């Protein structure tokens, strides 16, 4: 079983925000005011050097910018592979032959995935959110689900962003143009449902698409980015002022209320907030410190808290 390194990361004590609605039957909101970040960790340069020796001395930010510029080709290559969406966890092979669909605009061979991640989730905790640690991440392996979801991934993308990622098993070209033989990496994460959001962001670096995935009812009101948003000088998330966040929170509260009323709307927003906190758990567990990723998490969470407070006061 593939595990993150068991480097203990201190837990954070987080202030909670409680606001009861006027109705005695209304649920109270008891959520952390902010989602804490674990102490910064550098990615393992030895892992990167093992995957691409020519990058051993290249600054990590330059590597990330280069990967972001290749995002379109990498996602095109992912979409050309034919692999099952899931497999039984107890019957995972060590590798899979992934047929490559013919295409007149196929990207270069370096753009194709190097591994297949077989993702399952740890047993969710009934307690309130705390900052996940690498140790707690590994300790819950026995509680993982029985079905593993499969995601093609690029080893260099993972190594350049994930501080809690050990060296991946070797991946060698199959020498065939019609298929790739990719190692299967069993991987247990705090939350499997939000892993596709994290996986997509690391490969396409589209902060706008991630924010829309976290706040789908606001998709029409959110600005678009031109692509590879993290590599732009200012970044996608820097454009959001406090007034803009307040307007988005109002629109979110109105949309939730119109769909389900006050009580149902509160439950919808709480479920939405759970998605954001689950993405946060995965981000902490992998040791990812991407500025735009954290900016999106903070933005989505702040908008949701403000919308929840608006509805709770009604």
ABEGO torsion letter per residue (X at the ends): XBBBBBBBBBBBBBBBBBBBBABAABBBBBBBABBBBBBBBBBBAAAAAAABAAAAABBAAAAAAAAAAAAAAAAAAAAABBBBABBBAAABBABBBBBBBBBAABBBAAABBABBBBBBBBBBBABBBBBBBAAAAAAAAAABBABBBBBBBBAAAAAAABAABBBBBBBBBAGBAABBBBBBBBBBBABAAAAAAAAAAAAAGBAAAAAAAABAAAAAABBBBAEGAAABAAEAAAABBAAAAAAAAAAAAAAAAAAAEAAAAAAAAAAAAAAAAAAAAAAAAAGBABAAAAAAAAAAAAAAAAAAAAAAAX
